[in-house]
Amino acid sequence: MNILLLGSGGREDALAWRLRQSPSCDALVAAPGNPGIARWADCVAIDPCDPEAVLALAAERAIDLIVVGPEAPLVAGVADVARQAGIATFGPSAAAAQLEGSKGFTKDLCARAGIPTAAYVRVDKEVEAKAALDRFSIPVVIKADGLAAGKGVTVAMTRGEAEDAIRAAGDGPMVIEEYLEGEEASLFALVDGRRAISLASAQDHKRVGEGDTGPNTGGMGAYSPAQVLSADLEARAMREIVEPTARAMAEAGSPFRGVLFAGLMLTDEGPKLIEYNVRFGDPECEAIMPRIEGDFAALLYSVATGAEFEAPRLSNETTMTVIVAAKGYPGTLAKGGVIRGLDAAESISGVTVFQAGTAKMDGELVANGGRVLAVTARGSSLGEARERAYEGVDAIDFADGFHRRDIGWRELERAS
């Protein structure tokens, strides 16, 4: 079949890499893509949030399946328009994408369906938010109620930090919620509108600095599987969180079709939902794709069309992704730095370098974003995957880049 992949980041490079290996994939088109994705797909420079442009490209290329990578096209309703045109689409409708597009929507759904999550309150104005703080102990979590590209969340360790976060958000919808103690894990499930089947787990590192310090980012690295999410805890999270969500969305007339990414906190009381994303995570996707076996494209087509499907086979290997970011990230970025040595990195056994924020300029590969590269390695253990990943990172010549050296540190400490 002919597949159109929407997006231009490291997640989409990993998806393109895996889709192109699928026996059922005859042709792969990416919009707009990036230099890394161009290794696997024919890249076309259109706006993936423009439904008319997406439909025109799909018609021109006789597309059988559209795979939506990032959240913005989903919230913009691209999947709705594509389905109305009769094109199988992996990704939820705009109504179902509210699970990510509105944190307040998701919290209210959890309250109605009895899904375990943190206590919360929704507010619309700064003065209301400051008054609502009295209902919570410190630390407290402040969340902007909208798309935030993996950011937009403040874990305030003092009352002053909480008030600063509220002041920065200003008037507008936000969620104030209870701070949960525990360890975070990511669970990805395939949902076809009715059924929800677990796909894979991962853990990522949001903080920019070593030891999980500094401001939140879109993610500085990840590994899969998340050993801390045991088989029993995963089954419980599916039973108590993901499956009730799928049922609630279907009953509300907004069935979810695509991948549902549950950010979990593993508390003493069991898994609790932190938030949902309605697409593969980034950099979790880069860590998960090398573990998936079989015909991945056919699997996504089945989910998109509601055909019967089984949970995919996963490799027993462990994978680790280390993000190489542009200096200044997540603040003011250094752009345009030349990148060399990717071939040397990928000559290392088990290493693949996915490109996130890159561009071609005067024949050179250069940085063109905050997170620039996702160096991913497979190994028989997390320790071996880590060793290979950092060997790959060290083979790359990118003077304007930086990375963390401690991805996976919690799990490695447990293992030792």
N, C-alpha and C positions, 0 to 999 in steps of 0.2 A: 504494500500500500504506500501511498504518498502521504508524507507527514509534514505538517507545518508546526514549527516550534516558535513560540513567542517569547522574546526576552533577549538579554544581552550580557548577563553576568556569569559568574563562576558556576552558579547552579545550572544555568542553561548550557554551559560548556559540558558539564558532567552529564546532563540529560542527553545532549546531542551525541556525545561519545558512546553512551550506553544504547541509545536508540539505533544508532548506525550499525551496531553489532547484531541487531535483531534480524533473524531470517525473514520476517514479514515486512521489513522496511525496504521498499524499492527505491525511494527517493526521499531526501530530507532537505527541507527548506527552513531557514531561520530568519526571523524578522525582529529586530534588525541584525542580531548577531554581533560577533566581535572577531578579532583575528584568530582567537583560539577556536571558536565555533566554526570558523571557515575551513578548518581542517576536516570537518565531518559533514558540513552542510553548505548549501548554496545560500549565501546571505543576501537579503534584500532590504534596503534601507527604507522601511516604512515605520510609522508610529504604531506600536502594538496596541495602543489604547484607542485607536481610530477604527471602529467597527467596519466602516465602509471600505477602508483601505485593506483591512484584513480579509474581508469577503472577496474583494476584487482579486487579491493575490491568490486566495484559495481557489477561485474559479479558474484563473489563468494557469495554475499548476495542477489542476484536477486533484485537489487535496481530499484525502479520505478521513484523516484524523488531524485535529488541531490539539496540540498540547500547550497549555498556558503555563509559563514558568513563574513570573512574578505576580504579586497581588494586585497591582494597579489596574491591569486590563480586566481582571475579574470583577473588581468593584465597579469599574466603568461599564460592565454589562456586555463585554465582548463575547463571552460564552453564550449568553442569551441569544444574541443576534446570530451567532454561528449555528446554534441548534435550530433556530427558527428557519434557517436556510437549508436545513437537512444535513449538516456536517457533524459527524461525531466529534465531541469535544470533551477533552479531559480537563476538567476545571469546573467549579461551581457557578451557578447563576449569581447575579448581583445580589439577589435576596439572600441566598445561602452564604455568600461571601461576607455578609454582615458579621459572621462569626469572628472575622478578623477586622473588618472595617469599623466595627463599633464594639468596644470593650463593654460598654453598658448593655448592649443587646445581649452579649454572651452571658454576662453576670445575671441578667434577668431570666434568661433561659435556664441557667443552672438553678436559680431559686425555684422556678416553676417545676422543673423536672427532678429536683432533689439530688442534683449532681454535687459532689463534695468540692467546695472551693472556699476561698477566703471570704470572711464577712466584708461587706462593702456598703458604700453609699454613692449615689450618682448626684452630681451637682452641675449647675450651669454657669454659675458666677463666682468670681473670686471671693466675694464676701461670704457666700454660702459655704465655699470650700474651707475657708479658715474657721468658720463656726463648727463645721462637721469634724474638724480635727479633734475636738474635745471628746468625741465618741470613741476615739482610738488611742491605744497605747503607742509608745514610741519604742522601736522603729515603726514607721508606717510607710505605705506605698502610694505614690501619686502617679496616676496614669492619664495621659491625654486620650480622649475618646475618639480615636481616629487612626488612620494608617500612619505608622511611624517608622517603617522600614527596619523593624527589629529594635528600634530605640524608643524614645518618648516615655520612658518609665524612670522614675526616681525612687530609689529606696532611701528614704530620709532617716538618718540615724539620730537626728535631733529635731526638736520642734522648729528651730530656726531654719534648718534645711528644708523641712516640709513647707514652711511658709514661703521660702525662696522659690521652691518648685511651683507652688500655686501662683505666686506673683509672676513668674516667668510665663506660665501658661495663660494668665489673664482670664478675661471672661470667655467662656466657651465650655462645652461639655467635658467633664473629666470624671474619673472614678477614683475614689479614695478607698483603700482597702487594707485589711489586716495584714500584718507581716507574718509570713509563714516560716517556721523553722524547719530545716531539713536540707536534703540535697536535691538538686534539680536534675531532671532527665527528660529527654524528648522521645515521644512515641509517635510513629507515623502509621496511619491506617488507610487502607483503600476503602472508599465508600461509594457504592453504586446507586445511591438513592434509597436503598432499603437495607442492604447488608453492610457491615463493617468488618473488615478482616485486617488483622495486624500485619504490617509490612516489616518494619525494622525499628530498632531503637538507637539512640545516639546521645552523647553528651557534648556540649559545646562550652566555650569560654568566652563570655561576653565582655569582660573587662579588658581594657587595653594593656594593662601592665602585668608583669609577672606576679605570681601569687594571687591572681585575681584582684588586682588593685586598679585604681583609676576609674575614669568614666566608662560607661557602657558603650559598646560598639555594636555593629551588626554581627560580630563574631570573629574571634581571632584564631579559632581552630576548633576541631571536633574529632571525636573518635566513635567508632561503632564496632560491636554493640556496646550499650551501656550496661556493664556488668552489675551495677548497683540496682538496675531494674530487673530483678529476678523473674523467672518464668511465672511464679505465683503472683508477683506484683503486677506484671504486665497483663496477666489474665484478669486480675481485679480491676485494673485501670480500664481495660476494654469493657468489662461488664458494668462497672459503676459510672464510667465517664463517657467513653466514646460511643458505645452502642446506644445509651439513652439519648445522646445528642442526635445521632442519626435518626432515631425514632421521632424525637421531638420536631426536627426539621421537616421530616416527611409529613407528620400530622398537621403541621402548620401550613402545608402546601408549598414548601420550599425545599424539596428534597436535595440533599447534598450529593454531588457527583465529582469525584476527584480524590485528592489525597488530603486527609485531615491530620494536621500536625498539632498534637497536644503537648503543650509545655506543662510538665508535672512537677510538683513538689512532693517528695517522698517524706511525709511527716510520720510522727509516732502513731498517728491515727490511721495511717494508710495514704495512698496517693490522693492528692488534691490537684484540681486544675488551676494552673496559673493563668493561662490564656491559650487561645487557639490561633493558629495560622491556617490559611486555606490553600496552602501550596507547600512544596518541599522547602525545608529550611536551607539557609545558606550561612555557614559552610557544611551543615549536616548532609546535604545532598551529595556533595563531593566525596564524603566519607562513605555514604550508603551505596552509591551506584556500583562501585567495584565489587560489592558483595552479592549483588543480585544476579542470579543465574536464569537461564531460559530465555524465552522470547519476550522481552520487556515491552516492545511495541504492541504485540498482540494482547498482553495483559492490560495495558492502558486502554486499548480499543474495547476490550470486554467491559471494563469498568465504565467507560464512557457510554456504552450502548445498553448496559444492563444485562449483558449475556453472562452465562455462568462462568465463574472463574475461581481458581483456587489460590491460596496463599503461595507466593513464589518461593522457589528454593533459594536459600541464602548460603553463601560460602561460609565455611567454618573459620575462615581467616578473620583477623582483626584489621581494621583500617584506621589510619590517622591522617588528618588534614591539618597542615600548618599554613596559616594565612600570612603572606608577605604583603604588607600595607605600605602606602606612601608615607613618608615622614610628615608628621603633623596630624595624621589621622587620629581621632575622629574630628579634629578641628580644621584649621587652614592647611590645605594640602600642598605638597610639592608635586607639581605635574610636569610631564614631559621627560622624566628621567629615562635614559636608555636601559633596556633590559637585554642581557645576553646570557648564554649558558643553559638555555632550556633543554637543548639536545643532550648536553652533558648530564643534566639532572635526570632526564628520562632514560638514559642509558643504564641507570642503576636499577637493579632487579626490583620489580614491584612498584616502581614510582611512575606516577602520571602527574603532569603539571596542568591544571585547569586554569584558564585565563579569565579573570574577573573584570578588572578595569584596565584594559590595554587598548592601544591604537597603533596604526602603522603611520610613520612619518619619515619621509625621505628614505624609505627602504629599511628603516629600523623599527623595532618593536619598542614602544614607549609606554610609560604609565599614563593612565587617563582616568583615574578614579581613586577612591580611598583604599579599598581592598583591591589589590592588583593581581596577585597570583594565589592559587590554592594548591599547594604541593601535597599530594596525596600518596600514601604508601600502604601496601598490603604486607602483612606478616603473619606468622604462625602464632604470635602473641602480641600484646600491646607494646611490649618492650622492643620486639623486633620491628614492628611497624614504625615506632617512634625513631629508632635508630636509622632506618632507611629514609624516613621523611626528612629528618634533619641533615642527612647526607645529601639529599636532593636539594634542600634549601641552600646548603653551603656551596653547592656547585653553580649556583646562579650568581651572575654579576649584575647587581642592581644597587648602585651606590645610594640612590634616593629612597631605598626601602628599609623597613625594619620588621621584626617579627618577635614573638615570644618564644623563649627556649624551654618553657615548662608545660606545654600542652599535654594533658593527660596526667598531671602530677598527682591528683587525688587517687586515681585508680592505681597508678604505679606504686604509690605509698602503701595502699591496701595490699597489693600483690606481694610487696616485700616484707 
